[in-house]
Amino acid sequence: MENSKPFIIVIVGPTAVGKTEFSIELAKQFNGEIISGDSMQVYKYMDIGTAKITNDEMEGIPHHMIDILNPDDSFSAYEFKVRAEKLIKEITERGKTPIIAGGTGLYIQSLIHNYAFEDEETVSDEKIIEVQQKMSELQELSNDELHEYLATFDVDSAVAIHPNNRKRVIRAIEYYLKTKKVLSSRKKVAQYTENYDTLLLGIEMSRETLYNRINNRVDIMLERGLIDEVKYLVEQGYESCQSMQAIGYKEMIPVIHNEMTIEMATEKLKQHSRNYAKRQMTWFKNKLDVVWLDKEKLTLSSMLHEVSAQINKRST
């Protein structure tokens, strides 16, 4: 393959779809090491609520970016990008394939595209979460409505970008919400430079099947001791940390304080997880150019065969 850029495989998809298991199989077949692209699995002591892979489940495959921070440490897309770039270089130099597996879309996007982060690297985690929430709401708008919204604060970008170029419209809105600067003032910067020769894979399945998997996963988390995990984190003084606002933790804090029943909190957790999965799929479908693999229609071997075909296609 005549390409000076390092080759990487990236696996995306909604929560509970099976990215972790598939990444292990890919790593076995393509001599890979796995970099977690999950914004919460970086934190120590937050194992059950983040569905963190166990040592046994790793099956000897090296994993990176897991358990590297305390729950009160800050972490951003920029920090992820810097760490992941270093890991990709090291893994490639070992003659192995970097495989990034995760569901935090902004992290994946920041890694594979050159985003000129100088304006965005100082954005706080709180601001990123706020912007992500707003962008999730805006995803419900039509192309024309999104374009009209952009025009309310960045007329130049609205003139330059066609309403049907949804990805660029979204990028311009997102940039403004994060920095309070207009993207049109940075026209000279290559917004979408590819940093890597990236094979971007997505795992999908029907909404009904996915929602059943999510509900089942929540039940398993509770059986494995999610309440005790949250209680431990609260006792260690982490309750007010940003990390504890993650789905799986914020719903259980009222249970610890006897302000809500476990049953009610469990239903909230399931609902929030389903809503998050829906937002993730909308985000991935709109913002990234993904080769989608339907887990309900394809066997594991046929999924791996499709990946081989995609790799071979790139080398011809």
C-alpha positions as a Markdown table, in Angstrom:
| # | Residue | x | y | z |
|---|---|---|---|---|
| 1 | Met | 0.0 | 0.0 | 0.0 |
| 2 | Glu | 1.7 | 3.2 | -1.1 |
| 3 | Asn | 0.6 | 5.6 | 1.5 |
| 4 | Ser | 2.8 | 7.6 | 3.8 |
| 5 | Lys | 0.1 | 7.9 | 6.4 |
| 6 | Pro | -0.1 | 5.2 | 9.1 |
| 7 | Phe | -3.0 | 2.8 | 8.6 |
| 8 | Ile | -5.5 | 2.6 | 11.4 |
| 9 | Ile | -8.8 | 0.8 | 11.9 |
| 10 | Val | -11.5 | 2.6 | 13.8 |
| 11 | Ile | -14.7 | 0.9 | 15.2 |
| 12 | Val | -17.7 | 3.1 | 16.0 |
| 13 | Gly | -21.3 | 2.4 | 16.9 |
| 14 | Pro | -23.8 | 2.9 | 19.7 |
| 15 | Thr | -23.4 | 1.8 | 23.3 |
| 16 | Ala | -23.9 | -2.0 | 23.8 |
| 17 | Val | -23.7 | -2.9 | 20.1 |
| 18 | Gly | -20.6 | -5.1 | 20.6 |
| 19 | Lys | -17.6 | -2.9 | 19.6 |
| 20 | Thr | -15.4 | -4.4 | 22.3 |
| 21 | Glu | -15.9 | -8.0 | 21.3 |
| 22 | Phe | -15.4 | -7.2 | 17.6 |
| 23 | Ser | -12.2 | -5.2 | 18.3 |
| 24 | Ile | -10.7 | -8.2 | 19.9 |
| 25 | Glu | -11.4 | -10.4 | 16.9 |
| 26 | Leu | -10.0 | -7.7 | 14.6 |
| 27 | Ala | -6.9 | -7.5 | 16.7 |
| 28 | Lys | -6.4 | -11.2 | 16.5 |
| 29 | Gln | -6.8 | -11.3 | 12.7 |
| 30 | Phe | -4.9 | -8.2 | 11.8 |
| 31 | Asn | -2.1 | -8.2 | 14.4 |
| 32 | Gly | -3.6 | -5.3 | 16.3 |
| 33 | Glu | -3.4 | -3.4 | 19.5 |
| 34 | Ile | -6.4 | -1.6 | 20.8 |
| 35 | Ile | -6.8 | 2.0 | 21.8 |
| 36 | Ser | -10.0 | 2.8 | 23.7 |
| 37 | Gly | -11.8 | 5.8 | 22.2 |
| 38 | Asp | -14.2 | 6.0 | 25.1 |
| 39 | Ser | -14.2 | 9.2 | 27.2 |
| 40 | Met | -15.1 | 7.4 | 30.4 |
| 41 | Gln | -12.9 | 4.3 | 30.4 |
| 42 | Val | -9.9 | 6.4 | 31.0 |
| 43 | Tyr | -11.0 | 6.7 | 34.6 |
| 44 | Lys | -9.9 | 4.3 | 37.4 |
| 45 | Tyr | -12.5 | 2.8 | 39.7 |
| 46 | Met | -15.2 | 3.4 | 37.2 |
| 47 | Asp | -15.4 | -0.2 | 35.8 |
| 48 | Ile | -19.0 | -1.5 | 35.9 |
| 49 | Gly | -20.8 | 1.7 | 34.9 |
| 50 | Thr | -18.5 | 2.1 | 31.8 |
| 51 | Ala | -18.7 | -1.6 | 30.8 |
| 52 | Lys | -14.9 | -1.6 | 30.9 |
| 53 | Ile | -13.2 | -4.6 | 29.4 |
| 54 | Thr | -11.7 | -7.0 | 32.0 |
| 55 | Asn | -8.3 | -8.6 | 31.7 |
| 56 | Asp | -9.8 | -11.9 | 30.9 |
| 57 | Glu | -11.9 | -10.4 | 28.1 |
| 58 | Met | -8.8 | -8.8 | 26.6 |
| 59 | Glu | -7.5 | -12.3 | 25.6 |
| 60 | Gly | -4.0 | -11.1 | 25.7 |
| 61 | Ile | -4.5 | -8.3 | 23.3 |
| 62 | Pro | -2.7 | -5.1 | 24.5 |
| 63 | His | -5.2 | -2.3 | 25.4 |
| 64 | His | -4.4 | 1.4 | 25.8 |
| 65 | Met | -6.1 | 4.5 | 27.3 |
| 66 | Ile | -7.9 | 2.5 | 30.0 |
| 67 | Asp | -7.5 | 3.3 | 33.7 |
| 68 | Ile | -5.0 | 6.2 | 33.1 |
| 69 | Leu | -6.7 | 8.9 | 35.2 |
| 70 | Asn | -8.4 | 9.5 | 38.5 |
| 71 | Pro | -12.1 | 10.4 | 38.5 |
| 72 | Asp | -11.3 | 14.0 | 39.4 |
| 73 | Asp | -8.9 | 14.5 | 36.5 |
| 74 | Ser | -10.1 | 16.5 | 33.5 |
| 75 | Phe | -9.9 | 14.9 | 30.0 |
| 76 | Ser | -10.8 | 16.4 | 26.7 |
| 77 | Ala | -10.9 | 15.6 | 23.0 |
| 78 | Tyr | -7.6 | 17.4 | 22.6 |
| 79 | Glu | -5.9 | 15.4 | 25.3 |
| 80 | Phe | -7.3 | 12.2 | 23.8 |
| 81 | Lys | -5.9 | 13.3 | 20.4 |
| 82 | Val | -2.4 | 13.9 | 21.7 |
| 83 | Arg | -2.2 | 10.6 | 23.7 |
| 84 | Ala | -3.7 | 8.6 | 20.9 |
| 85 | Glu | -1.4 | 10.0 | 18.2 |
| 86 | Lys | 1.6 | 9.0 | 20.3 |
| 87 | Leu | 0.2 | 5.5 | 20.8 |
| 88 | Ile | -0.5 | 5.1 | 17.1 |
| 89 | Lys | 3.1 | 6.0 | 16.3 |
| 90 | Glu | 4.4 | 3.5 | 18.8 |
| 91 | Ile | 2.1 | 0.7 | 17.8 |
| 92 | Thr | 2.9 | 1.2 | 14.1 |
| 93 | Glu | 6.6 | 1.2 | 14.8 |
| 94 | Arg | 6.1 | -2.2 | 16.5 |
| 95 | Gly | 4.8 | -3.4 | 13.2 |
| 96 | Lys | 1.2 | -3.8 | 14.5 |
| 97 | Thr | -2.1 | -2.3 | 13.5 |
| 98 | Pro | -3.6 | 0.4 | 15.7 |
| 99 | Ile | -7.3 | -0.3 | 16.3 |
| 100 | Ile | -9.4 | 2.4 | 17.9 |
| 101 | Ala | -12.6 | 1.2 | 19.5 |
| 102 | Gly | -15.1 | 3.6 | 21.1 |
| 103 | Gly | -18.3 | 5.5 | 21.1 |
| 104 | Thr | -17.2 | 9.0 | 21.9 |
| 105 | Gly | -17.7 | 10.6 | 18.4 |
| 106 | Leu | -15.9 | 13.8 | 19.1 |
| 107 | Tyr | -12.8 | 12.0 | 20.2 |
| 108 | Ile | -12.8 | 9.8 | 17.1 |
| 109 | Gln | -13.4 | 12.8 | 14.9 |
| 110 | Ser | -10.6 | 14.8 | 16.5 |
| 111 | Leu | -8.2 | 12.0 | 15.9 |
| 112 | Ile | -8.8 | 11.2 | 12.3 |
| 113 | His | -9.3 | 14.8 | 11.1 |
| 114 | Asn | -6.9 | 17.7 | 11.4 |
| 115 | Tyr | -9.0 | 20.2 | 13.2 |
| 116 | Ala | -6.6 | 23.0 | 14.0 |
| 117 | Phe | -7.2 | 22.5 | 17.7 |
| 118 | Glu | -5.4 | 25.7 | 18.7 |
| 119 | Asp | -8.8 | 27.4 | 19.1 |
| 120 | Glu | -10.4 | 24.4 | 20.8 |
| 121 | Glu | -7.8 | 22.8 | 23.0 |
| 122 | Thr | -8.7 | 25.0 | 26.0 |
| 123 | Val | -12.4 | 24.2 | 25.9 |
| 124 | Ser | -13.4 | 22.7 | 29.2 |
| 125 | Asp | -15.1 | 19.3 | 29.6 |
| 126 | Glu | -18.2 | 21.0 | 30.9 |
| 127 | Lys | -18.4 | 23.2 | 27.8 |
| 128 | Ile | -17.8 | 20.1 | 25.5 |
| 129 | Ile | -20.7 | 18.3 | 27.2 |
| 130 | Glu | -22.9 | 21.4 | 26.9 |
| 131 | Val | -22.1 | 21.7 | 23.2 |
| 132 | Gln | -22.7 | 18.0 | 22.6 |
| 133 | Gln | -26.1 | 18.3 | 24.2 |
| 134 | Lys | -27.0 | 21.2 | 22.1 |
| 135 | Met | -25.7 | 19.5 | 18.9 |
| 136 | Ser | -27.8 | 16.4 | 19.8 |
| 137 | Glu | -30.9 | 18.7 | 19.9 |
| 138 | Leu | -30.0 | 20.3 | 16.6 |
| 139 | Gln | -29.6 | 17.0 | 14.8 |
| 140 | Glu | -33.4 | 16.8 | 14.8 |
| 141 | Leu | -33.5 | 19.9 | 12.4 |
| 142 | Ser | -33.7 | 19.6 | 8.6 |
| 143 | Asn | -30.8 | 20.7 | 6.4 |
| 144 | Asp | -32.5 | 24.0 | 5.7 |
| 145 | Glu | -33.4 | 24.6 | 9.3 |
| 146 | Leu | -29.8 | 23.9 | 10.4 |
| 147 | His | -28.5 | 26.2 | 7.7 |
| 148 | Glu | -30.8 | 29.0 | 8.8 |
| 149 | Tyr | -29.6 | 28.6 | 12.4 |
| 150 | Leu | -26.0 | 28.9 | 11.2 |
| 151 | Ala | -26.9 | 32.1 | 9.3 |
| 152 | Thr | -28.0 | 33.7 | 12.6 |
| 153 | Phe | -24.4 | 34.0 | 13.8 |
| 154 | Asp | -22.1 | 33.2 | 10.8 |
| 155 | Val | -23.5 | 34.7 | 7.6 |
| 156 | Asp | -20.3 | 34.2 | 5.7 |
| 157 | Ser | -20.2 | 30.5 | 6.4 |
| 158 | Ala | -23.8 | 30.1 | 5.5 |
| 159 | Val | -23.2 | 31.8 | 2.2 |
| 160 | Ala | -20.1 | 29.6 | 1.5 |
| 161 | Ile | -21.7 | 26.2 | 2.6 |
| 162 | His | -24.6 | 24.7 | 0.7 |
| 163 | Pro | -27.5 | 23.7 | 3.0 |
| 164 | Asn | -27.3 | 20.1 | 1.9 |
| 165 | Asn | -23.7 | 19.9 | 3.0 |
| 166 | Arg | -24.9 | 18.9 | 6.4 |
| 167 | Lys | -21.5 | 17.9 | 7.8 |
| 168 | Arg | -19.9 | 21.2 | 7.1 |
| 169 | Val | -22.9 | 23.1 | 8.4 |
| 170 | Ile | -22.8 | 21.1 | 11.6 |
| 171 | Arg | -19.0 | 21.7 | 12.0 |
| 172 | Ala | -19.4 | 25.5 | 11.6 |
| 173 | Ile | -22.2 | 25.5 | 14.3 |
| 174 | Glu | -20.2 | 23.3 | 16.6 |
| 175 | Tyr | -17.1 | 25.4 | 16.2 |
| 176 | Tyr | -19.0 | 28.6 | 17.1 |
| 177 | Leu | -20.7 | 27.1 | 20.1 |
| 178 | Lys | -17.3 | 25.9 | 21.5 |
| 179 | Thr | -15.2 | 29.0 | 20.8 |
| 180 | Lys | -17.7 | 31.9 | 20.2 |
| 181 | Lys | -15.7 | 32.5 | 17.0 |
| 182 | Val | -17.0 | 32.1 | 13.4 |
| 183 | Leu | -15.5 | 29.4 | 11.3 |
| 184 | Ser | -15.5 | 31.7 | 8.3 |
| 185 | Ser | -12.7 | 33.6 | 9.9 |
| 186 | Arg | -10.5 | 30.6 | 9.6 |
| 187 | Lys | -11.2 | 29.7 | 5.9 |
| 188 | Lys | -7.5 | 29.1 | 5.2 |
| 189 | Val | -7.2 | 26.2 | 7.7 |
| 190 | Ala | -7.7 | 22.7 | 6.2 |
| 191 | Gln | -10.6 | 21.6 | 8.4 |
| 192 | Tyr | -10.9 | 18.1 | 7.0 |
| 193 | Thr | -7.3 | 17.0 | 6.4 |
| 194 | Glu | -7.1 | 13.2 | 7.0 |
| 195 | Asn | -4.4 | 12.5 | 9.5 |
| 196 | Tyr | -4.3 | 8.7 | 8.8 |
| 197 | Asp | -5.2 | 6.1 | 6.2 |
| 198 | Thr | -8.3 | 5.3 | 8.2 |
| 199 | Leu | -10.7 | 2.3 | 7.7 |
| 200 | Leu | -13.7 | 3.5 | 9.6 |
| 201 | Leu | -16.1 | 0.6 | 10.5 |
| 202 | Gly | -19.4 | 0.9 | 12.2 |
| 203 | Ile | -21.5 | -1.9 | 13.9 |
| 204 | Glu | -25.2 | -1.5 | 13.7 |
| 205 | Met | -28.4 | -3.5 | 14.4 |
| 206 | Ser | -32.1 | -2.9 | 14.5 |
| 207 | Arg | -33.2 | -0.4 | 17.2 |
| 208 | Glu | -35.4 | -3.1 | 18.9 |
| 209 | Thr | -32.4 | -5.5 | 19.3 |
| 210 | Leu | -30.1 | -2.7 | 20.4 |
| 211 | Tyr | -32.5 | -1.5 | 23.0 |
| 212 | Asn | -33.0 | -5.0 | 24.4 |
| 213 | Arg | -29.2 | -5.3 | 24.6 |
| 214 | Ile | -29.0 | -2.0 | 26.4 |
| 215 | Asn | -31.7 | -3.0 | 28.9 |
| 216 | Asn | -30.0 | -6.3 | 29.5 |
| 217 | Arg | -26.6 | -4.7 | 30.0 |
| 218 | Val | -28.0 | -2.4 | 32.7 |
| 219 | Asp | -29.4 | -5.4 | 34.5 |
| 220 | Ile | -26.0 | -7.1 | 34.4 |
| 221 | Met | -24.3 | -3.9 | 35.6 |
| 222 | Leu | -26.6 | -3.9 | 38.7 |
| 223 | Glu | -26.0 | -7.6 | 39.3 |
| 224 | Arg | -22.2 | -7.0 | 39.1 |
| 225 | Gly | -22.4 | -4.3 | 41.8 |
| 226 | Leu | -23.0 | -0.9 | 40.1 |
| 227 | Ile | -24.6 | 0.5 | 43.3 |
| 228 | Asp | -21.5 | -0.4 | 45.4 |
| 229 | Glu | -19.2 | 1.1 | 42.7 |
| 230 | Val | -21.1 | 4.4 | 42.8 |
| 231 | Lys | -21.2 | 4.3 | 46.6 |
| 232 | Tyr | -17.4 | 3.8 | 46.7 |
| 233 | Leu | -16.8 | 6.8 | 44.4 |
| 234 | Val | -19.1 | 9.0 | 46.5 |
| 235 | Glu | -17.3 | 7.9 | 49.7 |
| 236 | Gln | -14.0 | 8.8 | 48.1 |
| 237 | Gly | -15.2 | 12.3 | 47.5 |
| 238 | Tyr | -15.7 | 12.1 | 43.7 |
| 239 | Glu | -19.4 | 12.9 | 43.7 |
| 240 | Ser | -19.1 | 16.4 | 42.4 |
| 241 | Cys | -16.6 | 15.5 | 39.6 |
| 242 | Gln | -17.6 | 15.9 | 36.0 |
| 243 | Ser | -16.9 | 12.2 | 35.4 |
| 244 | Met | -19.7 | 11.3 | 37.8 |
| 245 | Gln | -22.2 | 13.1 | 35.4 |
| 246 | Ala | -21.7 | 10.2 | 33.0 |
| 247 | Ile | -24.7 | 7.9 | 32.3 |
| 248 | Gly | -24.6 | 5.0 | 34.7 |
| 249 | Tyr | -23.4 | 7.1 | 37.6 |
| 250 | Lys | -25.6 | 10.2 | 37.8 |
| 251 | Glu | -28.7 | 8.0 | 37.9 |
| 252 | Met | -27.5 | 6.0 | 40.9 |
| 253 | Ile | -26.3 | 8.9 | 43.1 |
| 254 | Pro | -29.8 | 9.6 | 44.3 |
| 255 | Val | -30.1 | 5.9 | 45.3 |
| 256 | Ile | -27.0 | 6.2 | 47.5 |
| 257 | His | -28.6 | 9.2 | 49.2 |
| 258 | Asn | -32.0 | 7.4 | 49.6 |
| 259 | Glu | -33.7 | 10.0 | 47.4 |
| 260 | Met | -34.8 | 7.5 | 44.8 |
| 261 | Thr | -35.7 | 3.8 | 44.6 |
| 262 | Ile | -33.3 | 1.4 | 42.7 |
| 263 | Glu | -36.2 | 0.5 | 40.4 |
| 264 | Met | -36.9 | 4.1 | 39.4 |
| 265 | Ala | -33.1 | 4.8 | 39.0 |
| 266 | Thr | -32.8 | 1.7 | 36.9 |
| 267 | Glu | -35.5 | 2.7 | 34.5 |
| 268 | Lys | -33.9 | 6.2 | 34.2 |
| 269 | Leu | -30.6 | 4.6 | 33.4 |
| 270 | Lys | -32.1 | 2.4 | 30.7 |
| 271 | Gln | -33.9 | 5.3 | 29.2 |
| 272 | His | -30.9 | 7.6 | 29.2 |
| 273 | Ser | -28.8 | 4.8 | 27.7 |
| 274 | Arg | -31.3 | 4.2 | 24.9 |
| 275 | Asn | -31.5 | 8.0 | 24.2 |
| 276 | Tyr | -27.7 | 8.2 | 24.1 |
| 277 | Ala | -27.5 | 5.3 | 21.7 |
| 278 | Lys | -29.9 | 7.0 | 19.4 |
| 279 | Arg | -27.9 | 10.3 | 19.5 |
| 280 | Gln | -24.7 | 8.3 | 18.9 |
| 281 | Met | -26.1 | 6.7 | 15.7 |
| 282 | Thr | -27.4 | 10.1 | 14.4 |
| 283 | Trp | -24.0 | 11.6 | 15.1 |
| 284 | Phe | -22.0 | 8.8 | 13.4 |
| 285 | Lys | -24.3 | 8.7 | 10.4 |
| 286 | Asn | -24.1 | 12.5 | 9.9 |
| 287 | Lys | -20.5 | 13.3 | 10.7 |
| 288 | Leu | -18.3 | 10.3 | 9.6 |
| 289 | Asp | -17.9 | 8.3 | 6.5 |
| 290 | Val | -18.4 | 4.8 | 7.9 |
| 291 | Val | -18.5 | 1.3 | 6.4 |
| 292 | Trp | -21.5 | -0.1 | 8.3 |
| 293 | Leu | -21.7 | -3.8 | 9.3 |
| 294 | Asp | -25.1 | -5.1 | 10.3 |
| 295 | Lys | -24.5 | -7.5 | 13.2 |
| 296 | Glu | -27.9 | -9.1 | 12.8 |
| 297 | Lys | -27.4 | -9.9 | 9.1 |
| 298 | Leu | -23.7 | -10.8 | 9.1 |
| 299 | Thr | -21.8 | -13.6 | 11.0 |
| 300 | Leu | -18.6 | -12.8 | 12.7 |
| 301 | Ser | -16.6 | -14.5 | 10.0 |
| 302 | Ser | -18.4 | -12.6 | 7.2 |
| 303 | Met | -17.8 | -9.3 | 9.1 |
| 304 | Leu | -14.1 | -10.1 | 9.3 |
| 305 | His | -14.2 | -11.1 | 5.6 |
| 306 | Glu | -15.7 | -7.7 | 4.7 |
| 307 | Val | -12.9 | -5.9 | 6.7 |
| 308 | Ser | -10.3 | -7.9 | 4.7 |
| 309 | Ala | -12.1 | -6.9 | 1.5 |
| 310 | Gln | -12.0 | -3.2 | 2.5 |
| 311 | Ile | -8.3 | -3.4 | 3.3 |
| 312 | Asn | -7.5 | -5.2 | 0.0 |
| 313 | Lys | -9.5 | -2.5 | -1.9 |
| 314 | Arg | -7.4 | 0.2 | -0.3 |
| 315 | Ser | -4.1 | -1.4 | -1.4 |
| 316 | Thr | -5.0 | -1.8 | -5.1 |
